[in-house]
Amino acid sequence: MGSYVYSQEVVRVKGKGYEGYIFPKEHSIWGFPPEKKRYTPSPEEIAQAERILRDSINTDYARSNQEAYRKPPINSRTLSRYMRQYVGYLTDSNEIVIWVNLFRKGSIGNQNPALDIISVQDGGYNFWSIRINITTKELSDMRVNGIS
Protein backbone atom coordinates (compact mmCIF):
# COMPACT_ATOMS: atom_id res chain seq x y z
CA MET A 1 0.00 0.00 0.00
CA GLY A 2 1.43 3.40 -0.99
CA SER A 3 1.27 6.68 0.81
CA TYR A 4 1.04 10.22 -0.45
CA VAL A 5 1.26 13.82 0.78
CA TYR A 6 0.51 17.09 -0.95
CA SER A 7 3.49 19.16 -2.02
CA GLN A 8 2.74 22.48 -3.71
CA GLU A 9 0.57 21.69 -6.78
CA VAL A 10 1.64 18.08 -7.13
CA VAL A 11 0.93 14.96 -5.11
CA ARG A 12 3.89 13.02 -3.78
CA VAL A 13 3.43 9.25 -3.95
CA LYS A 14 5.50 6.48 -2.49
CA GLY A 15 4.95 2.76 -2.79
CA LYS A 16 6.96 -0.42 -2.74
CA GLY A 17 9.95 0.23 -5.01
CA TYR A 18 8.87 3.65 -6.30
CA GLU A 19 8.37 7.26 -5.35
CA GLY A 20 7.56 10.36 -7.31
CA TYR A 21 5.21 13.23 -8.06
CA ILE A 22 1.84 13.30 -9.80
CA PHE A 23 1.33 16.45 -11.84
CA PRO A 24 -2.30 17.61 -11.93
CA LYS A 25 -4.07 18.08 -15.25
CA GLU A 26 -4.10 21.84 -14.73
CA HIS A 27 -0.29 22.02 -14.62
CA SER A 28 0.82 23.34 -18.00
CA ILE A 29 3.51 21.13 -19.53
CA TRP A 30 5.06 21.86 -22.90
CA GLY A 31 4.72 18.98 -25.35
CA PHE A 32 1.70 17.36 -23.73
CA PRO A 33 -1.92 17.37 -24.79
CA PRO A 34 -3.88 20.47 -23.79
CA GLU A 35 -5.53 20.40 -20.39
CA LYS A 36 -8.82 19.14 -21.88
CA LYS A 37 -7.07 15.82 -22.73
CA ARG A 38 -4.96 15.78 -19.60
CA TYR A 39 -5.94 13.61 -16.67
CA THR A 40 -4.85 13.63 -13.04
CA PRO A 41 -4.12 10.02 -12.07
CA SER A 42 -4.89 8.85 -8.55
CA PRO A 43 -2.26 7.25 -6.31
CA GLU A 44 -4.03 3.93 -6.93
CA GLU A 45 -3.68 4.36 -10.69
CA ILE A 46 0.01 5.17 -10.23
CA ALA A 47 0.39 1.93 -8.23
CA GLN A 48 -1.30 0.09 -11.11
CA ALA A 49 1.04 1.73 -13.66
CA GLU A 50 4.04 0.79 -11.51
CA ARG A 51 2.91 -2.86 -11.39
CA ILE A 52 2.59 -2.88 -15.20
CA LEU A 53 6.05 -1.31 -15.52
CA ARG A 54 7.65 -3.72 -13.04
CA ASP A 55 6.04 -6.74 -14.73
CA SER A 56 7.05 -5.56 -18.22
CA ILE A 57 10.49 -3.99 -17.81
CA ASN A 58 12.38 -7.22 -18.60
CA THR A 59 10.45 -7.88 -21.82
CA ASP A 60 11.82 -7.72 -25.35
CA TYR A 61 10.16 -4.30 -25.78
CA ALA A 62 12.15 -2.73 -22.93
CA ARG A 63 15.39 -4.50 -23.89
CA SER A 64 15.09 -3.43 -27.54
CA ASN A 65 14.82 0.21 -26.45
CA GLN A 66 18.19 -0.10 -24.73
CA GLU A 67 20.15 -1.48 -27.68
CA ALA A 68 23.00 0.99 -27.09
CA TYR A 69 23.95 -1.01 -24.00
CA ARG A 70 25.42 -4.49 -24.10
CA LYS A 71 23.61 -5.30 -20.86
CA PRO A 72 20.40 -3.26 -20.46
CA PRO A 73 20.88 -1.10 -17.34
CA ILE A 74 17.15 -0.55 -16.83
CA ASN A 75 15.58 -3.70 -15.45
CA SER A 76 13.49 -4.94 -12.53
CA ARG A 77 16.46 -4.74 -10.15
CA THR A 78 17.30 -1.12 -10.99
CA LEU A 79 13.80 0.41 -11.14
CA SER A 80 13.82 1.47 -7.48
CA ARG A 81 16.90 3.65 -8.11
CA TYR A 82 14.79 6.15 -10.06
CA MET A 83 12.61 9.03 -8.87
CA ARG A 84 9.49 9.53 -11.00
CA GLN A 85 7.26 12.27 -12.35
CA TYR A 86 3.80 11.26 -13.57
CA VAL A 87 1.65 13.02 -16.16
CA GLY A 88 -1.70 11.54 -17.14
CA TYR A 89 -3.87 12.02 -20.19
CA LEU A 90 -6.78 10.41 -21.97
CA THR A 91 -6.69 8.99 -25.48
CA ASP A 92 -9.48 9.63 -27.97
CA SER A 93 -10.96 6.31 -26.77
CA ASN A 94 -10.83 7.54 -23.14
CA GLU A 95 -8.04 5.12 -22.22
CA ILE A 96 -5.85 6.34 -19.36
CA VAL A 97 -2.19 6.79 -20.26
CA ILE A 98 0.44 7.77 -17.74
CA TRP A 99 3.70 9.22 -18.99
CA VAL A 100 6.45 8.45 -16.49
CA ASN A 101 9.62 10.54 -16.44
CA LEU A 102 12.37 8.70 -14.55
CA PHE A 103 15.70 10.01 -13.35
CA ARG A 104 18.30 8.36 -11.19
CA LYS A 105 18.15 9.56 -7.59
CA GLY A 106 20.84 12.16 -6.96
CA SER A 107 21.27 12.96 -10.66
CA ILE A 108 19.44 16.29 -10.84
CA GLY A 109 21.43 18.36 -8.37
CA ASN A 110 19.31 20.95 -6.60
CA GLN A 111 16.39 20.89 -9.07
CA ASN A 112 13.04 20.34 -7.37
CA PRO A 113 11.06 17.56 -9.13
CA ALA A 114 7.83 18.83 -7.55
CA LEU A 115 7.99 22.13 -9.45
CA ASP A 116 8.26 21.15 -13.10
CA ILE A 117 9.17 18.29 -15.41
CA ILE A 118 12.90 17.54 -15.31
CA SER A 119 14.33 17.67 -18.81
CA VAL A 120 17.93 16.69 -19.46
CA GLN A 121 19.85 16.22 -22.69
CA ASP A 122 22.11 13.17 -22.78
CA GLY A 123 22.86 11.61 -19.41
CA GLY A 124 22.37 8.08 -20.69
CA TYR A 125 20.24 5.67 -18.72
CA ASN A 126 20.15 8.09 -15.76
CA PHE A 127 17.22 9.78 -17.54
CA TRP A 128 14.44 7.99 -19.39
CA SER A 129 10.70 8.03 -19.92
CA ILE A 130 7.90 5.68 -20.90
CA ARG A 131 4.15 5.76 -21.51
CA ILE A 132 1.96 3.22 -19.73
CA ASN A 133 -1.59 2.66 -20.89
CA ILE A 134 -3.23 1.39 -17.71
CA THR A 135 -6.44 0.57 -19.59
CA THR A 136 -4.76 -1.85 -22.03
CA LYS A 137 -1.71 -2.59 -19.81
CA GLU A 138 0.70 -1.70 -22.65
CA LEU A 139 4.00 0.14 -22.65
CA SER A 140 4.98 2.52 -25.44
CA ASP A 141 7.31 5.34 -26.38
CA MET A 142 10.20 4.25 -24.15
CA ARG A 143 13.01 6.77 -24.56
CA VAL A 144 16.40 6.44 -22.93
CA ASN A 145 18.49 9.60 -23.12
CA GLY A 146 21.62 9.70 -25.24
CA ILE A 147 24.91 8.31 -24.04
CA SER A 148 26.74 10.83 -21.86
Order of alpha helices (4+ residues) and beta strands (2+ residues): beta-beta-beta-beta-alpha-alpha-beta-beta-beta-beta
